[in-house]
Amino acid sequence: MRLADILTGSRIVASPIAVWLILTDQSNAAYYLFAAAAVTDLLDGYAARRSKKLAAYGPTFDGISDFILVYPTIFAIAIKGHGFWLLIAGLLSIAFIIPVMGLISKKKGALTIPHLDTPILAAFVYTTIMVHIIDWKYAEILLLVGVLVTLYTGSKYIFYLRKT
């Protein structure tokens, strides 16, 4: 097993724990756990490139683990009443991401999750979720910036889809 796979898998393990921490009003612990899990998203790609043992499933596994970390956490924040607009933005992004990824995968002939400027997007998404976990009073402003970055990244996926 590659170090990159362990780091990626750790996000899947962290997700239900972060959700439980949020739902049991342990927001500081949830904040730090989510932050640690977010850092693994940066480290797994670095570890994969350094190991020179590229796995065909790597980008897909990474995308799925990101999804498993992000969306249950967003739902837990919304259940606690701290992130209505975060939930709306998350649901709208799913409504966009799933059809576009489906079309890209159909053209490629297999499940494919291309990574186009995703470190920038991930930084905004993870930071926005983290400030919602601790219910920071300016979280909605950061969410607005995150939506703009998401729209930019989404346009890159549309152009990628048109080129393939």
C-alpha positions in Angstrom: 0.0 0.0 0.0 1.3 3.5 -0.9 1.6 6.3 1.5 -0.6 8.3 -0.8 -3.4 5.7 -0.4 -3.1 5.8 3.4 -3.3 9.6 3.4 -6.3 9.5 1.1 -8.1 6.8 3.1 -7.5 8.8 6.3 -10.0 11.4 5.0 -12.7 8.7 4.7 -12.0 7.6 8.3 -12.0 11.2 9.6 -15.3 12.1 8.0 -17.7 10.3 10.4 -15.6 11.3 13.4 -15.8 15.0 12.3 -19.6 14.7 11.8 -20.0 13.2 15.3 -17.9 15.9 16.8 -20.0 18.6 15.1 -23.2 17.0 16.1 -22.1 16.6 19.8 -21.1 20.3 20.0 -17.3 19.6 20.1 -16.6 22.2 17.4 -13.0 22.9 18.3 -12.1 19.2 18.1 -14.1 19.0 14.8 -12.2 22.0 13.5 -8.8 20.5 14.2 -9.7 17.1 12.9 -11.1 18.5 9.7 -8.0 20.7 9.3 -5.8 17.7 9.6 -7.9 15.8 7.1 -7.7 18.7 4.7 -3.9 18.7 5.0 -3.8 15.1 3.9 -5.5 16.2 0.6 -2.4 18.2 -0.1 0.0 15.6 1.1 -1.4 12.6 -0.7 -0.8 14.1 -4.2 2.7 15.1 -3.2 3.4 11.6 -1.8 2.0 10.0 -5.0 4.2 12.0 -7.2 7.3 11.4 -5.1 6.8 7.7 -4.9 6.7 7.3 -8.7 4.3 4.4 -8.2 1.4 5.9 -10.0 -1.9 4.1 -9.6 -4.7 4.4 -12.2 -7.3 4.6 -9.4 -5.4 7.4 -7.5 -7.2 10.5 -8.8 -10.6 8.8 -8.5 -9.9 7.5 -5.0 -8.8 11.1 -4.1 -11.9 12.7 -5.5 -14.2 10.2 -3.7 -12.5 10.6 -0.4 -12.8 14.4 -0.8 -16.5 14.0 -1.4 -16.9 11.7 1.7 -15.1 14.2 3.9 -16.8 17.4 2.6 -20.4 16.6 2.1 -21.3 14.8 5.4 -19.5 17.6 7.2 -21.6 20.2 5.4 -24.8 18.4 6.3 -23.7 18.1 10.0 -23.0 21.9 10.0 -26.4 22.5 8.4 -28.2 20.2 10.9 -26.6 22.3 13.7 -28.0 25.4 12.1 -24.7 27.1 11.2 -24.5 26.7 7.4 -27.7 27.1 5.4 -25.9 28.8 2.5 -23.0 26.4 2.8 -25.5 23.6 2.3 -27.1 25.3 -0.6 -23.8 25.9 -2.3 -22.7 22.3 -1.6 -25.9 20.9 -3.1 -25.7 23.2 -6.2 -22.1 22.1 -6.7 -23.2 18.5 -6.6 -25.9 19.3 -9.2 -23.1 20.6 -11.4 -20.3 18.2 -10.6 -22.1 14.9 -11.1 -23.4 15.5 -14.6 -20.1 17.0 -15.8 -18.0 14.2 -14.3 -20.5 11.7 -15.8 -20.0 13.3 -19.2 -16.2 13.3 -18.8 -16.2 9.7 -17.7 -18.4 8.7 -20.6 -16.1 10.3 -23.1 -13.0 8.6 -21.4 -14.8 5.2 -21.1 -14.2 4.9 -17.4 -14.9 6.8 -14.2 -12.6 9.8 -14.4 -12.1 12.8 -12.1 -9.7 15.2 -13.7 -7.8 17.6 -11.4 -7.9 21.1 -12.9 -6.7 23.8 -10.5 -8.2 21.8 -7.6 -5.6 22.8 -5.0 -7.0 26.4 -5.2 -10.6 25.2 -5.0 -9.8 22.7 -2.2 -8.1 25.5 -0.2 -11.3 27.6 -0.4 -13.7 24.8 0.2 -11.8 23.4 3.2 -11.3 26.8 4.7 -14.9 27.7 4.2 -16.1 24.5 5.9 -13.7 25.0 8.8 -14.9 28.5 9.5 -18.5 27.2 9.4 -17.6 24.5 11.9 -16.6 27.1 14.5 -19.4 29.4 13.4 -17.1 32.4 12.5 -19.2 35.5 12.0 -17.6 36.3 8.6 -18.0 32.7 7.2 -20.7 33.7 4.7 -18.3 36.3 3.1 -15.7 33.5 2.7 -18.4 31.3 1.2 -19.1 34.0 -1.4 -15.4 34.0 -2.4 -15.5 30.2 -2.4 -18.5 30.2 -4.8 -16.6 32.5 -7.2 -13.6 30.2 -7.1 -15.9 27.2 -7.7 -17.5 28.9 -10.7 -14.0 29.6 -12.1 -13.0 26.0 -11.6 -16.3 24.7 -13.0 -15.6 26.7 -16.2 -12.3 24.9 -16.5 -14.1 21.5 -16.3 -16.5 22.6 -19.0 -13.7 23.6 -21.3 -11.9 20.3 -20.5 -15.1 18.5 -21.3 -15.4 20.3 -24.6 -11.7 19.5 -25.5 -12.0 15.7 -24.8 
